[in-house]
Structure formats: C-alpha cells, structure tokens
Amino acid sequence: MYNDVVDLRDFYASPAGRAARRVVQRQIRAMWPDLSGMNVAGIGYVLPYLAPFAEEAQRAVALMPARQGVIRWPASGRNAAALVPEEQLPLPDVSMDRVVLVHALECSENLRGLLREVWRILADGGRVLLLVPNRRGIWARLDHTPFGHGHPYTPGQLARLLRENLFVPSPPAIGLYMPPSRSRMILRSAPALEEVGRRWFRAFGGLLFVEAEKQIYAGTLAGAGRELRRRRYARIVGGTEHGSAPRGGSVEALWTASGAANRGAGPVV
C-alpha cells in the first residue's frame, strides 16, 4: 500500500525528514555525479531527490502512482508531474537515460508491471536507481516514517528481483544510519553517524541504494506489445496538492513541458 502524498510531503517538511533528505541526496549525487543533457524520470514520491538534477538534465519528469497521489512540480513554471498507473507509464519507449524510484518499489501492488515499464522506457545502456527500505535497518521497523511502510528488502532479494526482470544490478550501497529520531542532537549528528555506520555497521543502514543496467540482449518482454498499443495518453496534473487533475493533456504535452519546467526549479519538500 502506498503512502499518501500529503503524509510524504509533511514528513520531508519535518526536521527528521529534512535530515534524511540531505543524507540520501548526498548518496544519490555520489552515484550519479553528472546528468548533464540526460533525460531523467522519477517514479514514486521522488520530488525531494529529483529537484537537484533539474538544472542539469535535459528533461526531468515526476511520475507519481495513482494510489499515492500527486503534487504539482515544480512549484512555479510549467508542470512536469503526472498522476499515472504504475503499469502504464506515459512515456515513449527507450526515452529515458536515468530512472530513479523512491517510495515506489516497496509499495507497489504490481512489481512485474512496474519493472516492465521501467525496462521499456529506459534507453539502451540506461540505468535505474532504486531506493528501498533495508530489511535489517531500523527505519523499516518503525512506522512513523514512510520507510516503515511496504515491503523491505535485503540486498540479495533486491538483486534477485532485478535479474528476474531483465536488469543487471550493481553491488548495493547502504545508507541512512541515523535513527529516525526527533532529537535535535541526533539530527545535528547525522553526518557523523553516517560515517560511523559505513565503517562499523554497514549492513544495518536504513536504505538500500541499488543501481541496475537495462539488459538489452534479452529481447522484448512477453506481452509488452499488447500493452504498448493501449498506452498513448495520460492525465496531466493541474495544481492541487491532493492529486486532482484537469481532463485532457497528452504525453507529448508532459514531455514538452518537462524540458522547460526543469530550468530554474527550486527545492521541493
């Protein structure tokens, strides 16, 4: 079951959410130091992590599952976010160089369909980055954070899932060692706690960061052709925070808007 978009927004506006975001952003940037000229898609509640790439990417779009809800993004300028069915993403084939999933995989009710769509939209040689709760970490055990909901994974489970769906996973990175606490002292100590965790408690971080490459020699997934013939248009988000969107709007409109919307996009919480 997906977390509600308003709950996710409120978490990232809290002190604990802001501290977690800074830790996670540093890890993502270490893995993807430069996305200049690339097309980037975020799936799930990815706004806090997609925004920093908006200046350098050629296009960046946010695809938010229908069961989660949607928030307009960026806050000003042309909208580049859409409320979508997770098994029918409104993007052309082989159109994305990078795809990042946050607050998505662990909540999905159609894992195979979601990963099939990610495979379809990735360009040859494209890479996907999945952020999922670590089954061994403390964040997956406490439900007052969004990482405590859904299905957590071990590194082996996640690697096996990716290989079964035509991706070649890289060795996982593990992060978010700070506990999900409201204590100001702990939140201020987050960078030091990350360093201690990486050195001495590597297996027990709160999040798994797994990058995987599209397996292009595997051929077309069974049944994909029938789905592609049905997938051409999607609702485009208007401006409310609770997911209501006006009727109309095409994939091409979202695709065109995303190129302009990403220029000058500010921080999102």
CORURZI-V382272 format. One record per backbone hydrogen bond with DSSP energy under -1.0 kcal/mol. NH is the residue of the N-H (numbers start at 0). CO is the residue of the C=O. E is the energy in kcal/mol with one decimal. If there is no record, write none. Layout:
BEGIN
nh=NH co=CO e=E
nh=NH co=CO e=E
END
This chain:
BEGIN
nh=4 co=67 e=-2.3
nh=7 co=3 e=-2.1
nh=8 co=4 e=-2.4
nh=9 co=5 e=-2.4
nh=10 co=6 e=-2.1
nh=11 co=7 e=-2.1
nh=13 co=10 e=-1.3
nh=17 co=13 e=-2.5
nh=18 co=14 e=-2.2
nh=19 co=15 e=-2.5
nh=20 co=16 e=-2.4
nh=21 co=17 e=-2.0
nh=22 co=18 e=-1.9
nh=23 co=19 e=-2.7
nh=24 co=20 e=-3.0
nh=25 co=21 e=-1.9
nh=26 co=22 e=-1.5
nh=27 co=23 e=-2.6
nh=28 co=24 e=-2.7
nh=29 co=25 e=-1.8
nh=30 co=26 e=-1.5
nh=31 co=27 e=-2.8
nh=36 co=55 e=-2.0
nh=37 co=34 e=-2.1
nh=39 co=58 e=-2.8
nh=40 co=97 e=-2.1
nh=41 co=60 e=-2.7
nh=42 co=99 e=-2.7
nh=43 co=62 e=-2.1
nh=44 co=101 e=-1.1
nh=45 co=43 e=-1.4
nh=48 co=45 e=-1.3
nh=49 co=45 e=-2.3
nh=50 co=46 e=-1.8
nh=52 co=49 e=-1.4
nh=53 co=50 e=-1.7
nh=56 co=52 e=-2.5
nh=57 co=37 e=-2.0
nh=58 co=37 e=-1.4
nh=60 co=39 e=-2.1
nh=61 co=79 e=-2.5
nh=62 co=41 e=-3.5
nh=63 co=81 e=-2.8
nh=65 co=83 e=-2.0
nh=67 co=64 e=-1.9
nh=68 co=64 e=-1.9
nh=79 co=72 e=-3.6
nh=81 co=61 e=-2.1
nh=83 co=63 e=-2.0
nh=87 co=84 e=-1.8
nh=90 co=88 e=-2.0
nh=93 co=119 e=-2.7
nh=94 co=120 e=-1.1
nh=95 co=120 e=-3.0
nh=96 co=38 e=-1.9
nh=97 co=38 e=-1.9
nh=98 co=126 e=-1.8
nh=99 co=40 e=-2.3
nh=100 co=128 e=-2.6
nh=101 co=42 e=-2.0
nh=106 co=103 e=-1.0
nh=107 co=103 e=-1.2
nh=113 co=109 e=-2.6
nh=114 co=110 e=-2.7
nh=115 co=111 e=-2.2
nh=116 co=112 e=-1.8
nh=117 co=113 e=-2.1
nh=118 co=114 e=-2.4
nh=119 co=115 e=-2.1
nh=120 co=116 e=-2.3
nh=121 co=117 e=-1.4
nh=122 co=95 e=-3.2
nh=125 co=122 e=-2.9
nh=126 co=96 e=-1.9
nh=127 co=211 e=-2.7
nh=128 co=98 e=-2.7
nh=129 co=209 e=-2.7
nh=130 co=100 e=-2.3
nh=131 co=207 e=-1.8
nh=133 co=205 e=-2.3
nh=134 co=152 e=-2.8
nh=136 co=133 e=-1.6
nh=140 co=137 e=-1.4
nh=147 co=144 e=-1.8
nh=148 co=145 e=-1.2
nh=150 co=105 e=-2.6
nh=152 co=132 e=-2.5
nh=157 co=153 e=-2.2
nh=158 co=154 e=-2.3
nh=159 co=155 e=-2.2
nh=160 co=156 e=-2.3
nh=161 co=157 e=-2.1
nh=162 co=158 e=-2.3
nh=163 co=159 e=-2.1
nh=165 co=162 e=-1.4
nh=166 co=161 e=-1.8
nh=167 co=212 e=-2.7
nh=169 co=210 e=-3.1
nh=172 co=208 e=-2.7
nh=174 co=206 e=-2.1
nh=180 co=178 e=-2.4
nh=186 co=182 e=-2.4
nh=187 co=183 e=-2.5
nh=188 co=184 e=-1.1
nh=189 co=186 e=-1.2
nh=192 co=188 e=-2.5
nh=193 co=189 e=-2.3
nh=194 co=190 e=-1.7
nh=195 co=191 e=-2.3
nh=196 co=192 e=-2.6
nh=197 co=193 e=-2.4
nh=198 co=194 e=-1.6
nh=199 co=195 e=-2.7
nh=200 co=196 e=-1.7
nh=203 co=200 e=-2.1
nh=205 co=175 e=-2.1
nh=206 co=174 e=-2.5
nh=207 co=131 e=-3.0
nh=208 co=172 e=-3.2
nh=209 co=129 e=-2.3
nh=211 co=127 e=-2.6
nh=212 co=167 e=-2.1
nh=213 co=125 e=-1.8
nh=214 co=165 e=-2.3
nh=215 co=213 e=-1.2
nh=217 co=214 e=-1.1
nh=223 co=220 e=-1.9
nh=226 co=222 e=-1.3
nh=227 co=223 e=-2.4
nh=228 co=224 e=-1.5
nh=235 co=247 e=-1.1
nh=236 co=80 e=-1.1
nh=253 co=249 e=-1.9
nh=254 co=250 e=-2.7
nh=255 co=251 e=-2.7
nh=256 co=252 e=-2.6
nh=257 co=253 e=-2.1
nh=260 co=256 e=-3.1
nh=261 co=257 e=-1.4
nh=262 co=259 e=-1.2
nh=264 co=261 e=-1.1
END
